[in-house]
Amino acid sequence: MKLIILLALVPAAFGAGVVLTIDAPDTGITGLAYGSGSLWAVDGTTSYVYEMDPSNGSVLSSFYFPYGGTPSGLAIKGDTLHILRADIGVYHGYVYRYSTSGAYQGLYDSTC
């Protein structure tokens, strides 16, 4: 699996396109976010969260997401990761908060 980073803010008239292509850190990436100077990915198959160097895709750190279900989304605000775990066929899920160092900080219900 390849991750493609696009420069979306530059109009097509200026030759916007693929800026960088990097290998994904795992086989089932279900969420991707950028923040705190890193690219973050969550894998829905292995339940690992990866911090990557956005300039070359190398994995800087990772941690296991142990809460069952499938992590299916990822966002970052400041130094807090928000990982969505939604079960298939269920109309709500839970969002788990982690620090960028991988420390669990709590959860909240997310109603879709």
Contacts in CASP RR format, 6 or more apart in sequence:
PFRMAT RR
TARGET T0000
AUTHOR 0000-0000-0000
METHOD contacts of the structure
MODEL  1
MKLIILLALVPAAFGAGVVLTIDAPDTGITGLAYGSGSLWAVDGTTSYVY
EMDPSNGSVLSSFYFPYGGTPSGLAIKGDTLHILRADIGVYHGYVYRYST
SGAYQGLYDSTC
1 23 0 8 1.000
1 24 0 8 1.000
1 26 0 8 1.000
1 27 0 8 1.000
1 28 0 8 1.000
1 29 0 8 1.000
2 21 0 8 1.000
2 22 0 8 1.000
2 23 0 8 1.000
2 24 0 8 1.000
3 21 0 8 1.000
3 22 0 8 1.000
3 23 0 8 1.000
3 24 0 8 1.000
3 29 0 8 1.000
3 32 0 8 1.000
3 39 0 8 1.000
3 41 0 8 1.000
3 57 0 8 1.000
4 18 0 8 1.000
4 20 0 8 1.000
4 21 0 8 1.000
5 18 0 8 1.000
5 19 0 8 1.000
5 20 0 8 1.000
5 21 0 8 1.000
5 22 0 8 1.000
5 39 0 8 1.000
5 54 0 8 1.000
6 16 0 8 1.000
6 17 0 8 1.000
6 18 0 8 1.000
6 19 0 8 1.000
7 16 0 8 1.000
7 17 0 8 1.000
7 19 0 8 1.000
8 16 0 8 1.000
10 16 0 8 1.000
20 54 0 8 1.000
20 55 0 8 1.000
22 52 0 8 1.000
22 56 0 8 1.000
22 57 0 8 1.000
23 57 0 8 1.000
24 41 0 8 1.000
25 41 0 8 1.000
25 43 0 8 1.000
25 48 0 8 1.000
25 50 0 8 1.000
25 52 0 8 1.000
25 57 0 8 1.000
25 59 0 8 1.000
25 62 0 8 1.000
26 41 0 8 1.000
26 43 0 8 1.000
26 45 0 8 1.000
26 46 0 8 1.000
26 48 0 8 1.000
26 50 0 8 1.000
27 43 0 8 1.000
27 45 0 8 1.000
27 46 0 8 1.000
28 43 0 8 1.000
28 44 0 8 1.000
28 45 0 8 1.000
28 46 0 8 1.000
29 41 0 8 1.000
29 42 0 8 1.000
29 43 0 8 1.000
29 44 0 8 1.000
30 42 0 8 1.000
30 43 0 8 1.000
30 44 0 8 1.000
30 70 0 8 1.000
30 71 0 8 1.000
30 72 0 8 1.000
30 73 0 8 1.000
30 74 0 8 1.000
31 41 0 8 1.000
31 42 0 8 1.000
31 71 0 8 1.000
31 72 0 8 1.000
31 73 0 8 1.000
31 74 0 8 1.000
32 39 0 8 1.000
32 40 0 8 1.000
32 41 0 8 1.000
32 42 0 8 1.000
32 74 0 8 1.000
33 39 0 8 1.000
33 40 0 8 1.000
33 74 0 8 1.000
33 75 0 8 1.000
33 76 0 8 1.000
33 81 0 8 1.000
34 40 0 8 1.000
34 54 0 8 1.000
34 76 0 8 1.000
35 76 0 8 1.000
35 78 0 8 1.000
36 76 0 8 1.000
36 78 0 8 1.000
36 79 0 8 1.000
36 100 0 8 1.000
37 54 0 8 1.000
38 51 0 8 1.000
38 52 0 8 1.000
38 53 0 8 1.000
38 54 0 8 1.000
38 60 0 8 1.000
38 100 0 8 1.000
39 51 0 8 1.000
39 52 0 8 1.000
39 53 0 8 1.000
39 54 0 8 1.000
39 57 0 8 1.000
40 49 0 8 1.000
40 50 0 8 1.000
40 51 0 8 1.000
40 52 0 8 1.000
40 74 0 8 1.000
40 76 0 8 1.000
40 81 0 8 1.000
41 49 0 8 1.000
41 50 0 8 1.000
41 52 0 8 1.000
41 74 0 8 1.000
42 48 0 8 1.000
42 49 0 8 1.000
42 50 0 8 1.000
42 65 0 8 1.000
42 71 0 8 1.000
42 73 0 8 1.000
42 74 0 8 1.000
42 83 0 8 1.000
43 49 0 8 1.000
43 50 0 8 1.000
43 71 0 8 1.000
44 70 0 8 1.000
44 71 0 8 1.000
44 72 0 8 1.000
47 64 0 8 1.000
47 65 0 8 1.000
47 66 0 8 1.000
47 68 0 8 1.000
47 70 0 8 1.000
47 71 0 8 1.000
48 62 0 8 1.000
48 63 0 8 1.000
48 64 0 8 1.000
48 65 0 8 1.000
49 62 0 8 1.000
49 63 0 8 1.000
49 64 0 8 1.000
49 65 0 8 1.000
49 71 0 8 1.000
49 74 0 8 1.000
49 81 0 8 1.000
49 83 0 8 1.000
49 98 0 8 1.000
49 102 0 8 1.000
50 59 0 8 1.000
50 61 0 8 1.000
50 62 0 8 1.000
51 59 0 8 1.000
51 60 0 8 1.000
51 61 0 8 1.000
51 62 0 8 1.000
51 100 0 8 1.000
52 58 0 8 1.000
52 59 0 8 1.000
52 60 0 8 1.000
53 60 0 8 1.000
61 101 0 8 1.000
61 102 0 8 1.000
63 98 0 8 1.000
63 102 0 8 1.000
65 71 0 8 1.000
65 83 0 8 1.000
65 85 0 8 1.000
65 96 0 8 1.000
67 85 0 8 1.000
67 94 0 8 1.000
67 96 0 8 1.000
68 85 0 8 1.000
69 85 0 8 1.000
69 87 0 8 1.000
70 85 0 8 1.000
70 86 0 8 1.000
70 87 0 8 1.000
70 88 0 8 1.000
71 83 0 8 1.000
71 84 0 8 1.000
71 85 0 8 1.000
72 84 0 8 1.000
72 85 0 8 1.000
72 86 0 8 1.000
73 83 0 8 1.000
73 84 0 8 1.000
74 81 0 8 1.000
74 82 0 8 1.000
74 83 0 8 1.000
74 84 0 8 1.000
75 81 0 8 1.000
75 82 0 8 1.000
75 84 0 8 1.000
76 82 0 8 1.000
76 100 0 8 1.000
79 99 0 8 1.000
79 100 0 8 1.000
80 97 0 8 1.000
80 98 0 8 1.000
80 99 0 8 1.000
80 100 0 8 1.000
80 105 0 8 1.000
81 97 0 8 1.000
81 98 0 8 1.000
81 99 0 8 1.000
81 100 0 8 1.000
81 102 0 8 1.000
82 95 0 8 1.000
82 96 0 8 1.000
82 97 0 8 1.000
83 95 0 8 1.000
83 96 0 8 1.000
83 97 0 8 1.000
83 98 0 8 1.000
84 93 0 8 1.000
84 94 0 8 1.000
84 95 0 8 1.000
84 110 0 8 1.000
85 93 0 8 1.000
85 94 0 8 1.000
85 95 0 8 1.000
85 96 0 8 1.000
86 92 0 8 1.000
86 93 0 8 1.000
86 110 0 8 1.000
86 112 0 8 1.000
87 93 0 8 1.000
91 111 0 8 1.000
91 112 0 8 1.000
92 109 0 8 1.000
92 110 0 8 1.000
92 111 0 8 1.000
92 112 0 8 1.000
93 109 0 8 1.000
93 110 0 8 1.000
93 111 0 8 1.000
93 112 0 8 1.000
94 107 0 8 1.000
94 108 0 8 1.000
94 109 0 8 1.000
94 110 0 8 1.000
95 107 0 8 1.000
95 108 0 8 1.000
95 109 0 8 1.000
95 110 0 8 1.000
96 104 0 8 1.000
96 106 0 8 1.000
96 107 0 8 1.000
97 104 0 8 1.000
97 105 0 8 1.000
97 106 0 8 1.000
97 107 0 8 1.000
97 108 0 8 1.000
98 104 0 8 1.000
98 105 0 8 1.000
99 105 0 8 1.000
END
